[in-house]
Amino acid sequence: MTNCLIICQLFAAATAPGQLDRVCFGEYCQFLVVQQGAVRFLDYTPPTRSFKIGSYVRSDQDLVPSTEAPIRDMRSGHGWHIVVSAFLDHDEGGTGLRLHFFSPSGAPAGRYDVLSELEQVELGTLLGSSEEILAVTSTEEHAYNVQTVIWLLANHGVPKLLLRVPGVFGTFVNGERGDGPGVWISRETYDGVHAETKGRVNEFWAWDRQRKLLTVRKK
């Protein structure tokens, strides 16, 4: 019993080179590390895992908590600054990504958590007006664990959440051809339980410039 306690204490006290954060569940620990310019996730739970999350953006480290690792830096034409960082989930284990928003004045303007892997990102005047839009699709281990989040980046205030939907964003339409601005979404239909519901359906989400809303177009 004493030997087991000593071994468990050694596991709990373990560190990893380049460690930024650690979370332990029983005798096994997970680590967020920076090694050779890469941000990595190390999981010592059998079977052990190690994979790269992204490239380390050292210049942004002071903009995020010390337990997070910046992996992407984005700047819009109007001066918005968005930093994407990786973090450890201390409740469930594993990793996630966090978007840190900074306004054109440089002031912090909120943060938002997405899934553990960036699949695609677009930033700019995507809907045919001068208003800037940020669209992010993130994924997890399974193909049906996918999420698209879209924000309006106004010149003042915090980003406005326009859409959060399980699926992948496609083409943005600026409305020049007369069919109105909006974005195509390939929405995931899986209900989380029944395998026969797995699949995707294409939807057009129309942009209402007056009300600043994205709403799905009825068939």
C-alpha positions in Angstrom: 0.0 0.0 0.0 2.8 2.3 0.9 4.6 1.6 -2.4 1.5 2.3 -4.3 1.0 5.6 -2.5 4.6 6.7 -3.3 4.2 5.8 -7.0 1.0 7.7 -7.2 2.6 10.7 -5.6 5.4 10.5 -8.1 3.0 10.5 -11.0 1.0 13.4 -9.6 4.3 15.4 -9.1 5.6 14.6 -12.6 6.5 17.4 -14.9 7.2 17.6 -18.6 9.8 19.7 -20.5 8.2 23.0 -21.6 5.2 22.5 -19.4 2.6 25.3 -19.2 -0.1 23.4 -17.5 -0.9 20.0 -16.0 -4.0 18.1 -14.9 -4.1 14.8 -13.1 -6.8 12.2 -12.8 -5.8 9.7 -10.1 -2.2 8.5 -10.8 -2.0 9.8 -14.4 -1.5 13.3 -15.7 -2.0 15.3 -18.9 0.2 18.2 -20.0 0.2 21.2 -22.2 3.7 21.9 -23.3 5.8 24.0 -25.7 8.6 22.0 -27.3 10.7 23.0 -30.3 8.3 25.7 -31.3 5.2 23.5 -31.2 2.4 23.4 -28.7 1.7 19.8 -27.8 -0.7 17.7 -25.7 0.8 14.9 -23.7 -1.4 12.3 -22.1 0.3 9.7 -19.8 -3.0 7.7 -19.4 -2.5 4.3 -21.0 -2.4 4.1 -23.9 -0.3 7.3 -23.8 -0.8 10.0 -26.4 1.2 12.9 -27.8 0.2 15.2 -30.6 0.8 18.7 -31.9 -1.9 21.3 -31.4 -0.3 24.1 -33.4 2.8 26.3 -33.8 3.7 28.4 -30.8 3.2 32.2 -31.2 5.6 33.3 -28.6 4.9 37.0 -29.1 1.3 36.6 -27.9 2.1 34.8 -24.7 1.6 37.9 -22.5 -1.9 38.4 -24.0 -3.2 35.1 -22.6 -2.9 33.4 -19.2 0.4 31.7 -18.4 -1.3 28.2 -18.5 -2.4 28.7 -22.1 -0.4 28.6 -25.3 -1.1 30.9 -28.2 -1.2 29.1 -31.6 -2.7 31.7 -34.0 -2.7 35.5 -34.4 -5.2 37.2 -36.5 -5.6 40.9 -37.3 -8.5 42.5 -39.3 -8.4 45.4 -41.6 -10.2 47.5 -39.1 -7.8 46.8 -36.3 -9.4 43.8 -34.4 -6.9 41.5 -32.9 -7.8 37.9 -32.2 -5.5 35.4 -30.5 -6.3 31.7 -30.4 -4.8 29.8 -27.5 -4.8 26.1 -26.4 -5.7 25.1 -22.9 -6.2 22.0 -20.8 -9.7 21.1 -19.6 -9.3 20.5 -15.9 -12.9 19.1 -15.5 -13.1 16.6 -18.4 -9.5 16.3 -19.5 -8.2 16.9 -23.0 -7.7 20.2 -24.7 -9.7 23.1 -26.0 -9.1 26.3 -27.9 -10.0 29.8 -26.7 -10.4 32.9 -28.8 -9.2 36.1 -27.1 -10.7 39.3 -28.7 -9.0 42.7 -28.5 -10.7 45.7 -29.9 -9.1 48.2 -32.4 -8.1 50.3 -29.4 -6.2 47.3 -28.0 -8.6 46.7 -25.1 -9.7 43.2 -24.1 -13.1 42.5 -25.6 -14.0 39.1 -24.4 -13.1 35.5 -25.0 -14.9 32.4 -26.4 -14.1 28.7 -26.2 -14.3 26.4 -29.2 -13.5 22.8 -29.9 -10.0 21.4 -29.8 -8.9 21.7 -33.4 -9.3 24.6 -35.9 -10.6 23.3 -39.2 -11.1 26.7 -41.0 -11.1 30.4 -40.3 -12.2 33.4 -42.3 -11.9 37.1 -41.2 -13.0 40.1 -43.2 -15.8 41.9 -44.9 -17.5 38.7 -45.9 -21.1 39.8 -46.3 -20.7 42.6 -48.8 -20.6 45.6 -46.4 -17.9 47.3 -44.5 -18.7 45.3 -41.4 -16.2 42.7 -40.4 -17.1 39.1 -39.8 -15.1 36.3 -38.1 -16.1 32.7 -38.9 -14.5 29.7 -37.2 -15.1 26.0 -37.7 -13.6 23.7 -35.0 -13.7 20.0 -34.6 -12.9 17.2 -32.1 -12.1 13.5 -32.4 -15.1 12.4 -34.4 -16.3 13.9 -37.7 -19.7 14.7 -36.3 -18.2 16.7 -33.4 -18.0 19.9 -35.4 -19.1 23.5 -34.7 -19.2 26.8 -36.6 -19.3 30.1 -34.7 -19.7 33.4 -36.5 -19.2 36.9 -34.9 -19.8 40.5 -36.1 -16.8 42.7 -35.2 -18.3 46.1 -34.9 -16.1 49.2 -34.6 -17.2 49.7 -31.0 -18.1 47.3 -28.2 -17.7 43.6 -27.9 -18.0 41.1 -30.8 -21.7 40.1 -31.4 -22.3 36.3 -31.6 -24.3 35.8 -34.8 -24.4 32.1 -35.2 -23.4 28.9 -33.4 -24.3 25.7 -35.2 -23.0 22.1 -35.4 -21.6 22.1 -38.9 -19.0 23.6 -41.3 -19.3 27.0 -42.9 -19.0 27.2 -46.7 -19.2 30.0 -49.2 -20.0 33.6 -48.0 -22.3 35.5 -50.4 -21.9 39.2 -50.6 -25.2 39.8 -52.3 -23.8 41.4 -55.5 -25.7 38.9 -57.7 -29.1 40.0 -56.3 -29.8 36.9 -54.1 -28.9 38.7 -50.9 -25.9 38.3 -48.6 -25.4 35.3 -46.3 -23.4 32.1 -45.8 -23.8 28.5 -46.7 -23.6 26.1 -43.7 -23.2 22.3 -44.0 -25.1 21.4 -40.8 -24.5 18.2 -38.9 -27.7 16.3 -38.3 -26.5 13.7 -35.7 -28.7 13.8 -32.6 -25.9 12.3 -30.4 -27.7 9.0 -29.9 -29.0 7.4 -33.1 -26.4 6.4 -35.7 -29.0 6.8 -38.6 -29.2 10.5 -38.0 -25.5 11.1 -38.9 -25.1 13.3 -41.9 -25.0 16.8 -43.3 -27.6 19.1 -44.8 -26.8 22.3 -46.7 -28.5 25.5 -45.4 -28.3 29.1 -46.5 -28.3 31.6 -43.6 -29.3 35.0 -44.9 -27.8 38.3 -43.5 -30.2 41.0 -42.4 -28.2 44.1 -42.6 -30.7 46.2 -40.7 -31.2 43.9 -37.7 -27.7 42.5 -37.8 -29.0 38.9 -37.8 -28.3 35.6 -39.6 -31.4 33.5 -40.1 -31.9 30.3 -42.0 -33.7 30.7 -45.3 -36.9 28.6 -45.4 -37.2 26.1 -48.2 
